[in-house]
Amino acid sequence: MSSLLEEAENHKQEMVELRRWFHEHPESSFREVNTAKRIRSELDKLGLSWKAAGNGTVAVLEGSDPEGPTIGLRADIDALEITEKNEVPYKSQNDGLMHACGHDAHIAALFGAIKILLSHRDEFSGRVKFIFQPAEEIGKGAQTIVDSGLISDVDAFFGIHVKALREVGYVEASPGAIMGGANSLKIRLTGKSGHGGRPYQAIDAITCGAQIVQGLQYIVSREIPANDAAVITVGQFHAGTRDNIVAGEAHISGTVRILDDDIRKQVVSSIKRYVKGISEAANVKAEVECEFATPVLYNSEELYDDVVSAASGIVDENHVIPNKPDLGTEDFSAYSQIAPSFFVFVGAGGEYPHHHERFDIDERALPISAALHASFALDQFKKRRIG
């Protein structure tokens, strides 16, 4: 076992207790008020200075000499609108909200990293900025941290996400595009309501909408090359008021996911063309919005070898493996506007996938995550040493 992992194991119980407190008290995106209060209270106990960016918090740990690089380590803090079905002592106490993606673990692991790096502060010149970021689940929190100006001096960013169903002791790391970019999708259809027994006197928004929902899937299967990734998901379809009325309006919404910005442009153009053609044929007025939501998450080629080296010092080097690109999104991509960034996945076991009402993690992933944060930062200080 590496020395950093041994140090992290010494803090495991503290991380478990902290993670379970956050699990019990989940808060949704941009509403993480009590989450932020607890984070700031813990930072005060550790003697770290911090600044707020809304419900986000950026704490600073100075090394032995301020003349040196600045490394940013990030954890997201928001939860999801899911009712938890786990029967555990730390079950969510907030109705309809749950840490079903592991952000509670991310917060706890970053605190573990703080404690490790505090014990090594005499060994590095420069500073570490610990970023506790709100609103990742809606893809807007990272940009609020960027816009705050609190991290404009960071030279490299590193982030971790626990990964359900991946065995504990594994780290997934790959350069290039690893998570999808997204566009929101909103379609409003306006026809003419009428009697259910006389549909010829009305213009049916529901049947038009149904054709559109089906038609959108032809874009992916027939217009996008098979070796390029794209997904169009319709998540909501709202229409009608009662059984015997032809619906005069329908609202369709969803998301577009891609791994390439040229494919993004193609999909958006095709969606508008399909909706226009189908709605005009049905004599329905259509309005389409397919706005940019999040960029593709690209891991820096420059940092890849550094990350593999850091991870190989924490887990078995044969357990540092590449990850396949995924069309989930991550607003960690926003940090690459400032400096090279890299995002990895740490195996966290469990029986259920992310965003499931029975999601939970194997807490042995906490010390691995904490040690990996610390290892990356310390390696960067050695590599970027001035003079």
C-alpha positions in Angstrom: 0.0 0.0 0.0 1.4 3.4 -0.9 2.2 5.9 1.8 -0.5 8.3 0.6 -3.1 5.6 0.6 -2.1 4.6 4.1 -2.5 8.3 5.1 -5.9 8.3 3.5 -6.9 5.1 5.3 -6.1 6.8 8.5 -8.8 9.4 7.7 -11.3 6.9 6.3 -13.7 6.9 9.3 -13.8 10.7 9.2 -14.6 10.6 5.5 -17.3 8.0 6.0 -19.0 10.1 8.7 -18.8 13.2 6.6 -20.1 11.4 3.5 -23.0 10.0 5.4 -23.9 13.4 6.8 -24.1 14.8 3.3 -26.0 11.8 2.1 -28.6 12.4 4.8 -28.9 16.1 3.9 -29.1 16.3 0.1 -29.9 19.6 -1.7 -30.7 20.3 -5.3 -28.8 22.4 -7.8 -28.2 26.0 -6.7 -30.0 25.3 -3.4 -27.1 23.7 -1.6 -27.3 26.2 1.3 -26.8 23.8 4.3 -24.3 21.7 2.3 -22.2 24.9 1.8 -22.6 25.8 5.5 -21.2 22.4 6.5 -18.4 22.5 4.0 -17.3 26.0 5.2 -17.6 24.9 8.9 -15.3 22.0 8.2 -12.8 24.2 6.4 -12.8 26.6 9.3 -12.0 23.7 11.6 -9.0 22.9 9.4 -7.8 26.5 9.4 -8.2 27.0 5.7 -9.2 30.3 4.2 -12.1 30.2 1.7 -14.2 32.4 -0.5 -17.8 31.9 -1.6 -19.2 31.8 -5.1 -22.9 31.5 -4.4 -23.2 28.1 -2.8 -19.9 27.2 -4.2 -16.7 27.4 -2.1 -13.1 27.7 -3.1 -10.6 27.0 -0.3 -6.8 27.6 -0.5 -3.9 25.7 1.0 -0.6 27.5 0.8 2.6 25.4 0.6 6.0 26.3 2.1 6.5 29.1 -0.5 3.8 31.0 -2.4 6.0 31.2 -5.5 4.9 28.1 -7.3 2.1 26.6 -9.4 -1.6 26.5 -8.4 -3.4 23.2 -8.7 -7.2 23.0 -8.6 -9.0 19.9 -7.2 -12.8 19.8 -7.6 -15.8 18.1 -6.0 -19.4 18.7 -7.0 -21.9 19.1 -4.2 -25.5 18.9 -5.5 -28.0 16.1 -5.3 -30.9 14.8 -7.4 -34.7 15.0 -7.3 -35.1 11.3 -6.5 -36.8 9.6 -3.6 -34.4 7.3 -1.9 -35.4 3.6 -1.4 -32.4 2.4 0.5 -33.1 1.4 4.0 -29.8 2.5 5.6 -29.1 4.6 8.8 -27.9 7.5 6.6 -31.0 7.5 4.3 -31.9 10.9 2.9 -33.9 13.0 5.4 -35.0 15.4 2.7 -38.1 14.2 0.9 -37.8 13.8 -2.8 -34.0 14.4 -2.8 -31.1 12.0 -2.9 -27.4 11.8 -3.4 -27.9 9.3 -6.2 -24.8 10.2 -8.2 -22.0 10.1 -5.5 -21.4 13.8 -5.0 -21.6 13.2 -1.2 -18.6 10.9 -1.7 -16.8 13.5 -3.8 -17.1 16.1 -1.0 -15.8 13.7 1.7 -12.9 12.5 -0.5 -11.8 16.1 -1.1 -11.7 16.7 2.6 -9.6 13.6 2.9 -7.2 15.1 0.4 -7.1 18.3 2.3 -6.0 16.5 5.4 -3.3 14.6 3.5 -2.0 17.7 1.9 -2.0 19.6 5.1 0.5 17.1 6.4 2.7 17.7 3.3 2.5 21.4 3.0 6.1 21.9 3.8 7.1 19.7 0.8 5.7 21.9 -1.9 5.8 25.5 -3.2 2.7 27.0 -4.5 -0.9 26.4 -3.5 -3.9 24.0 -3.9 -7.3 25.4 -4.5 -10.1 23.1 -3.4 -13.3 23.7 -5.4 -16.6 22.7 -3.9 -18.9 23.3 -6.9 -22.6 23.6 -7.0 -25.1 22.6 -9.7 -23.2 20.1 -11.7 -26.4 18.1 -12.3 -27.9 20.9 -14.4 -24.6 21.7 -16.1 -24.3 25.3 -14.9 -22.3 25.2 -11.6 -18.7 25.0 -13.0 -19.2 28.2 -15.1 -20.3 30.1 -12.0 -17.0 29.1 -10.4 -15.1 30.1 -13.5 -17.0 33.5 -13.7 -16.2 34.2 -10.0 -12.5 34.8 -10.8 -11.5 32.7 -7.8 -9.7 30.1 -9.9 -8.2 32.2 -12.7 -4.7 31.5 -11.5 -4.9 27.7 -11.6 -2.3 25.9 -13.7 -4.0 22.5 -13.9 -7.4 21.0 -12.8 -8.2 17.5 -11.6 -11.5 15.9 -10.8 -12.8 12.6 -9.7 -16.2 10.8 -10.1 -16.9 7.6 -8.3 -18.2 5.0 -10.7 -21.0 2.6 -9.8 -20.7 -1.1 -10.8 -16.9 -0.7 -11.3 -15.0 -2.8 -8.8 -13.2 -0.9 -6.0 -9.5 -0.6 -6.7 -9.8 0.4 -10.3 -9.2 3.9 -11.8 -10.4 4.7 -15.3 -8.4 7.4 -17.2 -8.3 8.3 -20.9 -7.2 11.4 -22.8 -9.4 13.2 -25.3 -13.2 13.2 -25.5 -14.5 11.2 -22.6 -18.0 12.6 -21.8 -20.6 14.1 -24.1 -21.6 17.6 -24.8 -25.3 18.4 -24.6 -28.0 20.6 -26.1 -31.4 21.1 -24.5 -34.3 20.3 -26.7 -37.7 22.0 -26.5 -40.5 21.7 -29.1 -43.8 23.5 -28.9 -46.6 22.4 -31.2 -49.8 24.4 -31.8 -52.7 23.0 -33.6 -56.4 23.4 -32.9 -58.4 21.7 -30.2 -61.8 20.1 -30.9 -64.2 17.2 -30.1 -62.7 13.8 -29.8 -65.5 12.4 -32.0 -64.9 14.9 -34.8 -61.1 15.1 -35.2 -61.5 16.4 -38.8 -62.6 19.7 -37.3 -59.4 20.0 -35.2 -55.7 19.9 -35.8 -54.2 17.2 -33.5 -51.0 18.3 -31.8 -50.5 14.8 -30.2 -50.4 12.8 -33.4 -48.1 15.3 -34.9 -45.9 15.1 -31.8 -45.9 11.3 -31.8 -44.6 11.4 -35.4 -41.9 13.9 -34.4 -40.7 11.7 -31.5 -40.4 8.7 -33.8 -38.8 10.7 -36.6 -36.1 12.1 -34.4 -34.6 8.6 -34.0 -34.1 8.4 -37.7 -31.5 11.2 -37.4 -29.3 9.0 -35.3 -29.8 5.8 -37.1 -29.8 7.1 -40.7 -27.8 10.4 -40.8 -25.0 10.0 -38.2 -22.1 7.8 -39.1 -22.1 4.6 -37.1 -18.7 5.3 -35.7 -19.8 8.7 -34.3 -21.8 8.9 -31.1 -25.1 10.8 -30.8 -28.2 10.4 -28.8 -31.5 12.2 -29.0 -33.6 11.5 -25.9 -37.2 12.7 -25.5 -37.8 12.8 -21.7 -41.1 14.7 -21.6 -44.2 14.9 -23.7 -47.1 16.9 -22.3 -50.4 17.4 -24.1 -54.1 17.3 -23.7 -56.6 18.0 -20.9 -59.1 15.1 -21.1 -60.0 12.0 -23.0 -62.6 13.4 -25.4 -60.7 16.5 -26.5 -58.3 16.6 -29.4 -55.2 18.4 -28.0 -54.5 21.7 -29.6 -51.0 22.0 -28.0 -48.2 19.7 -27.1 -44.8 20.3 -25.5 -41.9 18.0 -26.1 -38.6 18.3 -24.3 -35.4 16.3 -24.0 -31.7 16.3 -24.6 -29.1 15.8 -27.4 -25.8 14.2 -26.6 -22.7 14.2 -28.8 -18.9 13.7 -28.6 -18.0 16.0 -31.5 -19.1 19.5 -32.2 -19.4 19.0 -35.9 -21.9 16.2 -35.1 -23.6 18.6 -32.7 -24.3 21.1 -35.5 -25.5 18.4 -37.9 -27.9 17.0 -35.3 -29.4 20.4 -34.5 -29.9 21.2 -38.1 -31.5 17.8 -38.8 -33.9 18.1 -35.8 -35.1 21.5 -37.1 -35.6 20.0 -40.5 -37.5 17.0 -39.3 -39.8 19.0 -37.0 -40.5 21.5 -39.8 -41.4 18.8 -42.4 -43.6 16.8 -40.1 -45.4 19.7 -38.6 -46.1 21.4 -41.9 -47.5 18.1 -43.3 -49.8 18.0 -40.3 -50.7 21.7 -40.6 -49.3 22.3 -37.1 -47.3 25.3 -36.1 -43.9 24.3 -34.5 -41.3 26.1 -32.5 -38.0 24.5 -31.9 -35.2 25.3 -29.4 -32.1 23.2 -29.4 -29.7 25.3 -27.4 -26.1 24.6 -26.4 -26.0 23.3 -22.8 -22.6 21.8 -22.0 -19.3 21.3 -24.0 -17.7 18.0 -24.6 -15.5 17.0 -21.8 -11.9 16.6 -23.2 -9.1 15.3 -21.0 -5.8 17.0 -21.6 -3.3 14.9 -23.5 -0.6 16.9 -21.7 -1.8 15.6 -18.3 -2.5 12.0 -19.2 0.9 10.5 -18.3 0.9 12.5 -15.1 -2.5 11.1 -14.1 -1.6 7.5 -14.9 1.6 7.9 -12.9 -0.4 9.4 -9.9 -3.0 6.6 -10.1 -0.4 3.9 -10.4 1.0 5.0 -7.1 -2.4 4.5 -5.4 -3.8 1.3 -7.0 -2.2 -1.6 -8.8 -0.9 -0.2 -12.1 -2.8 -3.0 -13.9 -6.0 -1.5 -12.5 -5.4 1.9 -14.1 -7.5 1.3 -17.3 -8.9 3.4 -20.1 -12.5 4.4 -20.1 -14.9 4.3 -23.0 -16.4 7.6 -24.0 -19.8 8.1 -22.3 -22.7 10.3 -23.3 -23.4 11.4 -19.8 -22.3 15.1 -19.4 -20.0 16.8 -16.9 -19.6 20.5 -16.5 -16.1 19.9 -15.3 -15.3 20.7 -19.0 -15.7 24.4 -18.2 -12.4 24.5 -16.3 -10.5 23.7 -19.4 -11.2 27.4 -20.4 -8.5 28.3 -17.9 -6.0 25.5 -17.9 -5.4 21.9 -18.8 -7.9 19.6 -17.0 -8.3 15.9 -16.4 -11.2 13.9 -15.0 -11.1 10.3 -13.9 -13.4 7.6 -12.6 -12.8 5.6 -9.4 -14.4 2.3 -8.9 -17.1 2.4 -6.2 -18.8 -0.9 -6.6 -22.5 -1.0 -5.5 -25.4 -2.9 -7.1 -27.2 -0.1 -8.8 -26.3 2.5 -11.4 -26.0 6.3 -11.0 -29.4 8.1 -10.7 -31.1 5.0 -9.3 -33.2 5.3 -6.2 -31.1 2.5 -4.6 -27.7 3.9 -5.7 -25.0 3.6 -3.0 -21.3 3.2 -3.0 -18.7 0.9 -1.4 -17.0 3.4 1.0 -13.6 1.8 0.4 -13.5 4.1 -2.6 -13.2 7.2 -0.4 -9.5 6.8 0.7 -8.6 5.8 -2.9 -10.2 9.0 -4.2 -8.6 11.2 -1.4 -5.2 9.7 -2.0 -5.5 10.1 -5.8 -6.4 13.8 -5.4 -3.3 14.3 -3.2 -1.0 12.3 -5.4 -2.0 14.3 -8.5 -1.4 17.6 -6.7 2.0 16.6 -5.2 3.2 15.2 -8.5 2.3 18.4 -10.3 4.2 20.4 -7.8 7.3 18.3 -8.4 6.9 18.5 -12.1 6.2 22.3 -12.2 8.8 23.3 -9.6 10.3 26.7 -10.2 14.0 27.1 -10.3 
